[in-house]
Amino acid sequence: SFPTRTLFRSTMQRMAGHWITMLEGILENPDAKLSELPLLTAEETRKVSKWNETMRPIPHVTVSEMFESRAAQTPRAIAVECNGRWLTYRELNQEANRLARRLREAGAGPDTLVGLYTDRGCDMVIALLAILKSGAAYLPLDPALPEERFRTIVEDAQAPILVTERWRADKIPAAGTTVIYLDERSGGAGNLEQIAEPSNLAYVLYTSGSTGRPKGVEIPHSAMVNFLESMRWEPGFTAADTLLALTTMSFDIAALEIFLPLISGGRVAIASQQDARDPARLTELIREIAPSVIQATPATWRAIIETGWAGDPRVKILCGGEAMPPDLAQQLLPRCSELWNMYGPTETTIWSTVHRLENGTGPVPIGRPIANTQVYVLDAKGNLVPPGVTGDFYIGGAGLARGYVRREDLTKERFIDTAWGKLYRTGDLARWLPDGKVECLGRSDNQLKIRGFRIEPEEIEAAVLEHPEVQIG
């Protein structure tokens, strides 16, 4: 066919250019190893540079300041709802201020870690905002976590303060931890003095670790503000939008669901723990709330479709956490107003690239980098590879995490100084497409994704080997 002939011709032209570039490199440096010879033409180098021109102005503020600004503009608008309970921006701001004062009294402040161990709902949102308003960073602890993993994270993070409900008190490791209960909200409802800076931590989130223990990723306010502002531009969110939040707060994409509406003047509707786990109840909730934006993993979208959900021409769908299969894209496109594929590791603050799908044929790209973010496809020597060639995928820019909690060795291993600045090595394979989009081609290691959660097989192996009846040999 004509498109196939055109693609073949352009591919051959690129390969011829690479061959000429390599020959010129041999003439300039006859003693160079083959792996050291350049492949990119000057035009291709300019293209990669152009594709990474993502600079946009971002306010020098914290996430809590962004919310307070919005609350002052639209105090009577509904900010959050869950299970028939509603809070306006003024009410949410005041309740969060009361709890933030209690946290300050307990010693919360910049770069202090505060664990949050509670079910989904309005109180969860109050607590998240209160922790940020106190100047501290939040550590999400899902009550659905297995007890052993919960204790491992709490012990590794060494959070001095933990917020929860009174009835959970007996489940909290008491040694060295100050426990604040959600009903301990008292005192003035006015905004507190801002003591955190954009460089201070906003949250720490634990992911599966290849050494057998989970690792905590440290995200500063500056990275989170950049991410939220970028999402507000594209895929886009306004004060007229309602987002249905489905994701456990122990999964980093939950931060988009909670905070993007709240910094935009929109509404966040929280699906309860029970609704979020039951596709049939979830489908009914979608019909009842009629949200304009929903974010979920491919596995969740498949489950929703299987309930018979016919879609809504007004809803914008965000899909990420795993690779999006083309057949799922074909099923989702006629069920929504816009379909976006989202990609990004926890270490670069939730999503780092986005792509709006126009049709469901062929592989689904992960798209282009978000604001103030750069992406690179490199070979084993750290050199840029040409468009169309598979290489290791790296991400740099404003979304980079500080690193891992007390894991300097692992931080140095994954956050690498290069000719293009500090980059995070994702462990994914990728290639540039001719139009500047990126296609992800799977892992270069054996990491797995299950319902969007990163799973390191080594962590499972370590747990199995602890069983007294398991022996090697």
C-alpha positions as CSV (number, residue, x, y, z in Angstrom):
1,S,0.0,0.0,0.0
2,F,1.0,3.6,-0.4
3,P,1.6,4.4,3.3
4,T,3.7,1.2,3.7
5,R,5.9,2.3,0.7
6,T,6.2,5.8,2.1
7,L,7.3,4.5,5.6
8,F,9.8,2.0,4.0
9,R,11.3,4.8,1.9
10,S,11.7,7.2,4.9
11,T,13.2,4.4,7.0
12,M,15.8,3.6,4.3
13,Q,16.6,7.3,3.9
14,R,17.2,7.5,7.7
15,M,19.4,4.4,7.6
16,A,21.4,5.8,4.7
17,G,21.9,9.0,6.7
18,H,23.1,7.0,9.7
19,W,25.6,5.1,7.6
20,I,27.1,8.3,6.1
21,T,27.3,9.8,9.6
22,M,29.1,6.7,10.9
23,L,31.5,6.7,8.0
24,E,32.3,10.4,8.6
25,G,32.9,9.5,12.3
26,I,35.4,6.8,11.2
27,L,37.3,9.3,9.1
28,E,37.5,11.8,12.0
29,N,38.5,9.1,14.6
30,P,39.8,5.9,12.9
31,D,40.7,4.4,16.3
32,A,37.2,4.7,17.8
33,K,35.3,1.6,18.8
34,L,32.2,0.9,16.8
35,S,30.0,1.7,19.8
36,E,31.6,5.1,20.1
37,L,30.8,6.2,16.5
38,P,27.9,8.7,16.0
39,L,24.8,7.7,14.2
40,L,22.5,10.7,14.5
41,T,22.6,13.2,11.6
42,A,22.8,16.9,12.5
43,E,19.1,17.2,11.5
44,E,18.0,14.4,13.8
45,T,20.0,16.0,16.7
46,R,18.1,19.2,16.1
47,K,14.8,17.4,16.0
48,V,15.4,15.7,19.4
49,S,16.3,19.1,20.9
50,K,13.2,20.6,19.4
51,W,10.9,17.8,20.7
52,N,12.3,18.6,24.2
53,E,11.5,22.3,24.1
54,T,8.8,22.1,26.8
55,M,9.6,25.2,28.9
56,R,6.6,26.9,30.5
57,P,6.4,29.3,33.4
58,I,5.4,27.7,36.7
59,P,4.5,29.6,39.9
60,H,7.0,29.4,42.7
61,V,4.5,28.2,45.3
62,T,3.5,25.1,47.2
63,V,0.5,22.9,46.5
64,S,-1.3,24.2,49.7
65,E,-0.8,27.8,48.5
66,M,-2.4,26.9,45.2
67,F,-5.4,25.4,47.0
68,E,-5.7,28.4,49.3
69,S,-5.7,30.8,46.4
70,R,-8.5,28.8,44.7
71,A,-10.5,28.6,47.9
72,A,-10.3,32.4,48.3
73,Q,-11.6,32.8,44.7
74,T,-14.5,30.3,44.9
75,P,-15.4,29.8,48.6
76,R,-19.0,28.6,47.9
77,A,-18.2,26.1,45.2
78,I,-18.4,22.4,46.0
79,A,-14.8,21.1,46.4
80,V,-15.3,17.5,47.4
81,E,-18.1,14.9,47.8
82,C,-18.2,11.3,49.0
83,N,-21.1,9.1,50.1
84,G,-23.6,11.9,50.2
85,R,-21.3,14.3,52.1
86,W,-20.3,17.6,50.5
87,L,-17.8,20.3,51.4
88,T,-17.4,23.7,49.8
89,Y,-14.0,25.2,49.3
90,R,-14.4,27.4,52.3
91,E,-15.5,24.4,54.5
92,L,-12.7,22.2,53.3
93,N,-10.1,25.0,53.8
94,Q,-11.3,25.7,57.3
95,E,-11.4,22.0,58.4
96,A,-7.9,21.5,57.0
97,N,-6.6,24.5,58.8
98,R,-7.9,23.2,62.1
99,L,-6.2,19.9,61.7
100,A,-3.0,21.6,60.4
101,R,-2.8,23.6,63.7
102,R,-2.9,20.4,65.7
103,L,-0.2,18.9,63.5
104,R,2.0,22.0,64.0
105,E,1.6,21.6,67.8
106,A,2.8,18.0,67.4
107,G,6.0,19.2,65.6
108,A,5.0,19.0,61.9
109,G,7.0,21.2,59.6
110,P,9.1,21.3,56.5
111,D,10.4,17.9,55.4
112,T,8.7,16.3,58.4
113,L,6.9,13.1,57.3
114,V,3.3,12.5,58.4
115,G,1.7,9.2,57.8
116,L,-2.0,9.1,56.8
117,Y,-3.8,5.9,57.6
118,T,-7.5,6.3,56.7
119,D,-10.2,5.2,54.4
120,R,-11.2,7.1,51.3
121,G,-13.6,10.0,51.8
122,C,-13.8,13.7,52.7
123,D,-11.8,13.3,55.8
124,M,-8.9,11.8,53.7
125,V,-8.9,15.0,51.6
126,I,-9.0,17.2,54.7
127,A,-6.1,15.3,56.2
128,L,-4.0,15.5,53.0
129,L,-4.4,19.3,52.8
130,A,-3.8,19.7,56.5
131,I,-0.5,17.9,56.3
132,L,0.6,20.1,53.5
133,K,-0.6,23.2,55.2
134,S,1.3,22.3,58.3
135,G,4.4,22.4,56.1
136,A,5.0,18.7,56.3
137,A,4.9,15.9,53.7
138,Y,2.4,13.2,53.6
139,L,3.0,9.4,53.5
140,P,0.0,7.6,52.2
141,L,-0.8,4.3,54.0
142,D,-3.7,2.4,52.5
143,P,-5.7,0.4,55.2
144,A,-5.9,-2.4,52.6
145,L,-2.2,-2.9,52.8
146,P,-1.1,-6.3,54.2
147,E,-0.1,-5.8,57.8
148,E,3.5,-6.8,57.2
149,R,3.9,-4.3,54.4
150,F,2.3,-1.6,56.4
151,R,4.7,-2.1,59.2
152,T,7.7,-2.3,56.9
153,I,6.8,1.0,55.3
154,V,6.2,2.7,58.6
155,E,9.5,1.5,60.1
156,D,11.5,2.4,57.0
157,A,9.9,5.9,56.6
158,Q,10.4,6.7,60.3
159,A,7.5,9.2,60.2
160,P,7.3,10.8,63.6
161,I,3.6,11.7,63.2
162,L,0.7,9.6,62.0
163,V,-2.9,10.7,61.4
164,T,-5.8,8.2,61.6
165,E,-9.2,7.4,63.2
166,R,-9.5,6.5,66.8
167,W,-10.8,3.0,66.2
168,R,-7.5,2.2,64.4
169,A,-5.3,3.1,67.3
170,D,-4.5,-0.5,68.2
171,K,-3.0,-1.1,64.7
172,I,-0.5,1.7,64.9
173,P,3.2,0.9,65.9
174,A,3.3,3.2,68.9
175,A,7.1,3.4,69.5
176,G,8.3,6.9,68.7
177,T,5.2,7.9,66.8
178,T,2.8,10.7,67.7
179,V,-0.7,9.7,66.8
180,I,-3.1,12.5,65.8
181,Y,-6.8,11.5,65.4
182,L,-8.9,13.0,62.6
183,D,-11.5,14.3,65.0
184,E,-8.8,16.4,66.8
185,R,-9.7,19.5,64.7
186,S,-10.0,22.6,66.9
187,G,-8.8,26.2,67.1
188,G,-8.8,28.9,64.5
189,A,-10.0,28.2,61.0
190,G,-7.9,30.8,59.2
191,N,-5.0,30.0,57.0
192,L,-1.7,29.3,58.7
193,E,1.6,31.1,58.0
194,Q,3.3,29.3,55.1
195,I,6.5,27.8,56.3
196,A,7.2,25.3,53.5
197,E,9.1,26.2,50.4
198,P,8.7,24.7,46.9
199,S,11.9,22.8,47.5
200,N,10.5,21.0,50.5
201,L,8.9,17.6,50.3
202,A,5.2,17.3,49.4
203,Y,4.9,13.5,49.8
204,V,6.8,10.2,50.0
205,L,5.4,7.2,48.2
206,Y,6.6,3.6,48.5
207,T,7.1,1.4,45.5
208,S,8.2,-2.2,45.1
209,G,11.9,-2.7,45.6
210,S,14.3,-5.1,43.8
211,T,16.2,-5.8,47.0
212,G,13.2,-7.3,48.7
213,R,12.0,-4.3,50.6
214,P,9.9,-1.3,49.3
215,K,11.6,2.0,48.6
216,G,10.3,5.5,49.4
217,V,10.3,8.1,46.6
218,E,10.7,11.7,47.8
219,I,8.6,14.2,45.7
220,P,9.1,18.0,46.4
221,H,6.3,20.6,46.0
222,S,8.1,22.1,43.0
223,A,7.7,18.8,41.1
224,M,4.1,18.4,42.1
225,V,3.2,22.0,41.2
226,N,4.8,21.6,37.8
227,F,2.9,18.4,37.2
228,L,-0.5,19.8,38.3
229,E,-0.1,23.0,36.2
230,S,0.9,20.9,33.2
231,M,-2.1,18.6,33.6
232,R,-4.3,21.7,33.9
233,W,-3.1,22.7,30.4
234,E,-3.1,19.3,28.8
235,P,-5.1,17.0,29.0
236,G,-6.9,20.0,30.6
237,F,-9.0,20.7,33.6
238,T,-11.2,23.7,34.5
239,A,-13.5,24.9,37.3
240,A,-16.4,23.5,35.4
241,D,-15.0,19.9,35.6
242,T,-15.8,17.1,38.0
243,L,-13.3,14.3,38.4
244,L,-14.3,10.9,39.8
245,A,-11.5,9.7,42.0
246,L,-11.1,5.9,41.9
247,T,-7.5,5.2,43.0
248,T,-6.1,4.2,46.3
249,M,-3.9,7.0,47.8
250,S,-1.0,4.5,48.0
251,F,-0.8,4.7,44.1
252,D,0.8,8.0,43.0
253,I,-1.8,8.8,40.4
254,A,-4.3,9.4,43.2
255,A,-2.5,12.8,43.7
256,L,-3.8,13.9,40.3
257,E,-7.3,12.9,41.2
258,I,-7.3,14.7,44.5
259,F,-5.3,17.9,43.8
260,L,-5.9,18.7,40.2
261,P,-9.6,19.6,40.8
262,L,-8.7,21.5,44.0
263,I,-6.1,23.7,42.4
264,S,-8.4,24.3,39.4
265,G,-11.7,25.3,41.2
266,G,-13.4,22.1,40.1
267,R,-15.0,19.2,42.0
268,V,-13.5,15.9,43.1
269,A,-16.0,13.1,43.8
270,I,-14.4,10.3,45.9
271,A,-15.5,6.8,45.2
272,S,-15.7,4.8,48.4
273,Q,-13.5,1.8,49.1
274,Q,-16.4,-0.5,48.3
275,D,-17.4,1.2,45.1
276,A,-13.8,1.4,43.8
277,R,-13.4,-2.3,44.1
278,D,-16.7,-3.4,42.5
279,P,-16.9,-2.6,38.7
280,A,-20.7,-2.8,38.8
281,R,-21.0,-0.3,41.6
282,L,-18.4,1.8,40.0
283,T,-20.3,1.9,36.7
284,E,-23.5,2.9,38.6
285,L,-21.5,5.7,40.4
286,I,-20.3,7.0,37.0
287,R,-23.9,7.2,35.8
288,E,-25.0,8.9,39.0
289,I,-22.2,11.5,39.3
290,A,-21.7,12.1,35.5
291,P,-18.1,13.2,35.9
292,S,-16.3,15.0,33.1
293,V,-12.9,13.4,33.8
294,I,-12.1,9.9,34.9
295,Q,-8.6,8.4,35.3
296,A,-8.0,4.6,35.7
297,T,-5.7,1.8,34.7
298,P,-6.3,-0.3,31.6
299,A,-7.4,-3.2,33.9
300,T,-10.0,-1.0,35.6
301,W,-11.3,0.3,32.2
302,R,-11.7,-3.3,30.9
303,A,-13.6,-4.2,34.1
304,I,-15.9,-1.2,33.6
305,I,-16.6,-2.0,30.0
306,E,-17.4,-5.6,30.9
307,T,-20.3,-4.4,33.1
308,G,-21.9,-3.0,29.9
309,W,-21.0,0.6,30.4
310,A,-21.9,2.3,27.1
311,G,-19.8,5.4,27.8
312,D,-20.6,9.1,28.0
313,P,-19.9,11.6,25.1
314,R,-19.0,14.3,27.7
315,V,-16.3,12.4,29.6
316,K,-12.6,12.7,29.2
317,I,-10.8,9.5,29.8
318,L,-7.2,9.3,31.2
319,C,-5.6,5.9,31.0
320,G,-2.3,4.9,32.5
321,G,-0.3,2.8,34.8
322,E,0.2,0.0,32.3
323,A,0.6,-0.2,28.5
324,M,-2.7,0.5,26.7
325,P,-3.5,-2.3,24.3
326,P,-4.9,-1.1,20.9
327,D,-8.1,-3.2,21.3
328,L,-8.9,-1.3,24.6
329,A,-8.3,2.0,22.8
330,Q,-10.8,0.9,20.1
331,Q,-13.4,0.1,22.8
332,L,-12.8,3.4,24.7
333,L,-12.7,5.9,21.9
334,P,-16.4,5.7,21.0
335,R,-17.3,5.8,24.7
336,C,-15.8,9.3,25.5
337,S,-15.1,12.8,24.3
338,E,-11.3,12.5,24.6
339,L,-9.0,9.5,25.3
340,W,-5.5,10.1,26.7
341,N,-2.7,7.7,27.2
342,M,-0.6,8.7,30.2
343,Y,2.9,7.5,31.1
344,G,5.3,8.1,33.9
345,P,7.2,6.4,36.8
346,T,6.7,7.5,40.4
347,E,10.3,8.9,40.4
348,T,9.4,11.6,37.9
349,T,6.1,12.7,39.6
350,I,3.2,10.7,38.3
351,W,2.9,11.3,34.5
352,S,5.8,12.5,32.4
353,T,4.3,12.1,28.8
354,V,0.8,12.3,27.4
355,H,-0.8,11.4,24.2
356,R,-4.3,12.0,22.9
357,L,-5.6,9.1,20.8
358,E,-7.4,9.9,17.6
359,N,-7.9,6.2,16.5
360,G,-7.4,2.8,17.9
361,T,-5.2,1.2,15.2
362,G,-1.6,0.1,15.7
363,P,0.6,0.5,18.8
364,V,-0.4,3.3,21.2
365,P,2.4,5.9,21.7
366,I,3.1,7.4,25.2
367,G,3.3,10.7,23.4
368,R,5.4,13.8,24.2
369,P,6.8,15.2,27.4
370,I,4.7,17.4,29.7
371,A,5.8,21.0,30.7
372,N,9.4,21.5,31.7
373,T,10.2,17.8,31.1
374,Q,12.7,16.2,28.8
375,V,12.9,12.6,27.6
376,Y,15.8,10.8,25.9
377,V,16.3,7.4,24.2
378,L,20.0,6.4,24.8
379,D,22.2,3.5,24.0
380,A,24.2,1.4,26.5
381,K,27.0,4.1,26.3
382,G,24.7,6.9,27.0
383,N,24.6,8.3,23.5
384,L,21.4,9.5,21.8
385,V,20.0,6.9,19.4
386,P,18.3,8.0,16.2
387,P,14.5,8.1,15.7
388,G,13.2,4.6,15.1
389,V,16.0,2.9,17.0
390,T,15.3,1.1,20.3
391,G,17.1,2.3,23.4
392,D,16.9,2.9,27.1
393,F,14.3,5.5,28.1
394,Y,15.4,8.4,30.4
395,I,13.5,11.3,31.9
396,G,14.7,14.7,33.2
397,G,13.4,18.1,34.1
398,A,11.2,19.6,36.8
399,G,9.4,16.4,37.8
400,L,12.5,14.6,39.1
401,A,12.2,13.2,42.7
402,R,14.8,14.1,45.2
403,G,15.7,10.4,45.4
404,Y,14.9,7.5,47.7
405,V,14.5,7.7,51.4
406,R,17.9,7.0,53.0
407,R,19.0,5.0,49.9
408,E,21.9,7.1,48.5
409,D,23.3,4.1,46.7
410,L,20.1,3.4,44.8
411,T,19.5,7.2,44.2
412,K,22.9,7.5,42.5
413,E,22.2,4.3,40.5
414,R,18.9,5.5,39.1
415,F,19.3,9.3,39.0
416,I,22.3,9.8,36.7
417,D,24.3,12.9,35.8
418,T,24.6,13.1,32.0
419,A,25.4,15.6,29.2
420,W,21.8,16.5,29.3
421,G,21.6,17.1,33.0
422,K,20.3,14.8,35.7
423,L,18.1,12.0,34.3
424,Y,16.1,9.2,35.8
425,R,16.7,5.8,34.2
426,T,13.2,4.3,33.9
427,G,14.2,0.7,33.0
428,D,11.9,0.9,30.0
429,L,12.8,0.5,26.4
430,A,11.5,3.0,23.9
431,R,12.0,4.6,20.5
432,W,11.3,8.0,19.0
433,L,8.7,8.0,16.2
434,P,9.2,10.2,13.2
435,D,6.7,12.8,14.4
436,G,8.3,13.3,17.8
437,K,6.1,11.0,19.8
438,V,7.7,8.2,21.9
439,E,6.7,4.6,21.8
440,C,7.4,2.5,24.9
441,L,8.5,-1.1,24.1
442,G,8.5,-2.8,27.4
443,R,11.0,-3.4,30.2
444,S,14.8,-3.9,30.0
445,D,14.5,-5.8,33.3
446,N,12.0,-8.2,34.8
447,Q,9.8,-5.7,36.6
448,L,6.0,-6.3,36.2
449,K,2.9,-4.1,36.3
450,I,-0.2,-5.5,37.9
451,R,-3.3,-3.2,37.8
452,G,-0.8,-0.3,37.5
453,F,1.3,-1.3,40.5
454,R,5.0,-1.9,40.0
455,I,6.0,-5.3,41.2
456,E,9.6,-6.4,41.5
457,P,9.8,-10.2,41.4
458,E,12.8,-10.1,43.7
459,E,10.5,-8.7,46.5
460,I,8.2,-11.7,46.0
461,E,11.2,-14.0,45.9
462,A,12.6,-12.6,49.2
463,A,9.2,-13.1,50.9
464,V,8.9,-16.7,49.7
465,L,12.5,-17.5,50.9
466,E,11.5,-16.4,54.4
467,H,9.1,-19.4,54.7
468,P,10.7,-22.1,56.8
469,E,9.7,-24.9,54.3
470,V,11.3,-23.2,51.3
471,Q,14.9,-24.2,50.5
472,I,17.3,-23.4,47.7
473,G,19.2,-26.2,46.0
